[in-house]
Amino acid sequence: MKSQTIITMFATLALVVGLFAWGYANRGNPATSAEATGGRSGIAGSLAISETFYDFGTISMRDGNVTREFTITNPTPEDVLLSSLITSCMCTTSFIVTPDGAVRGPFGMPGHGRSVPPANETIKAGESRIVRVVFDPNAHGPAGVGRIERVVTMTEATGATVTFGFKALVTP
């Protein structure tokens, strides 16, 4: 081979390895970040959450969907309007469960021609809501095995956000 071809091949290889290393170093862990900041991400919101991170442990694709409920509370003296509830992946959906047991949703990830309805849920002072999060381990097909981490972001009408999430080890 010509020396110019060898140099080009090594430069391309170095670029690819460098991009992988850069991507790995900068990928971050939004769920852990939410855990470390008390569940709040971005602007500090008014809503409090019962837990910011949940570990499902090992789950099997054969067993189907897994569900976790998070309690959000408005500890302020003012009503808070929850304007949106979105997930970080289309394999995850969330629902708002009201005190009377009514279930609103699903709320998910916007994109792929799919829109997410606004939450438009007013949480009065001192009230709580359940956010039911459902993860479908089969959503990614056979390639979806391994460790996963997903995040749910609630946005108040003021623009303040609260982020919480979960992780699991998906097996066939």
N, C-alpha and C positions, 0 to 999 in steps of 0.2 A: 504494500500500500504506500501511497505517497504520504509524506510527512504532514502535508496540509490536511489530508483526510483524517489522519490519526489525531491531529490537534483538534479538528472540528468535532470528532466523536468524543474526545475527552472533555471538551468545553461543554458540549450538550449534556453529557452525563453529569458533570459538575453542576450545571444549571438545574437539572431535574432533582438531583440529591439536595441541593440548596433550597429549592422550592418546597420539597417535602419537609425538610428540617424547619424551615421558617413557618410553614403551616402548622406543624406539630407544636412548635413553641408558642404560637399565637392563638391556638384554638381555644384556650381558656376552658372553664367549666362553669357555665352560667348557673347551674343548680348549686354548686358549691359556693359560688359568689353570693347567691341569694342567701344561703345558709350562713355565711360569714357576716352578712350585713343585716341579720335579723329578718330576712325575708323581703327587705326593701331594696329596690333597684332604682337608680335614677333619682328623681325627686322624692323626698320622703312623703309618703301618703298618709291619709288619715286612718285607713283600715289596718287592723291587726290580724294576724293569721296564727292559727293554732300551732302549726309546724311548717317549716319552710322547705323541708327535704325529707323524702321517704325512700327507703330501700326495699324493693320487693324481694330482693334476694334472687334466687334462681327460679325462673318460670319456664314452663314448657309451652311450645307452640301448640301442642296437642290439647292442652287444657283451655285454650282460648283466652278471651279477654280477662284482664285484671283491673280492679277498681280500688281507688283510695279516695276517701272523703276528707277534705280540709275545711275547717271552720274559719270563716272570716267574720270579724266583729267590728262594729263602729264604736270605739270607746269615746268619741268626741260628743260634745253637746249639740252638734249640728248634724243634719241629715247629709249623707254622702251619696252621690250618684255614681254608681259603677257603670261607666259608659261602654267598656269593651272587655272581653275575655277571650284571649287567643292562645293557641298552643304553638309549640315550636316545630311540630311535625304533623303530617296528615294522619299518622297512626294513632294520634292522641286526640280525644275529644273531651270536652268538659260541659257540665250542666250546672245550673243554679237550682238549688232546692230551697224553696221558701219555707217559712215557719209553718204554713198550713199543709206542707207536703207536696205542693205543686212543683213540677220539674220543668224548667225552661232550658231550651237548647235544642240541638247540640251547638256548641261553640268550638271551633277548631282553628286550623291554620288557613289563612287566606292564600289563594293562588290556585293555579291549574284550572282556571275558569270557575272557581268556586269562591263565593263571597261568604263572609261570616257576618251573621246578623249582629246589630248592636245589642249589648246587654241591657242597657237602660233599666237598671235595677236600683231603686232608691232604698238605701239601708238607713233606717232612722236611728237616731242617737240611742246607743245601748243595745241595738238589735244585732242579730247574727244571721248569717246565711251559710249553708253548706255548699261548697264547690265540689261536685263529684267528678273525678278525673278517671277516664277509662282509656287504657292502653291496649291496643290490638297487636299482639306479637306476630300475627300472621300478615300484617299489612305490607311488609316488605318482601314477602315470599321466602323461599329457602335461603336467600342471601341475607336475611335479617337476623341471623343468629349471632350471638356475642353480646358484649356489654353495650348497653344503651343508656342515654341520659336525655330526658325531655324536660321542658320548662313550660309553665303556664304563666302568662302575664295578665294581670288585671290593671286596667287603666281607669282612673277616676275622671270625672268631667273636668277637673282642674288640670289634668295632664299628669298628675302624680301616678306612679306605678308601684305595684307590689308584685314580686316575682317569687314563685315557688316551683318545686320540681320533684322528680323522682328518678331512680335508676333501677336497672335490673340486669340480670344475666339471662339472655334468651337462649334456650336450648331447643332442639327439634322436637 
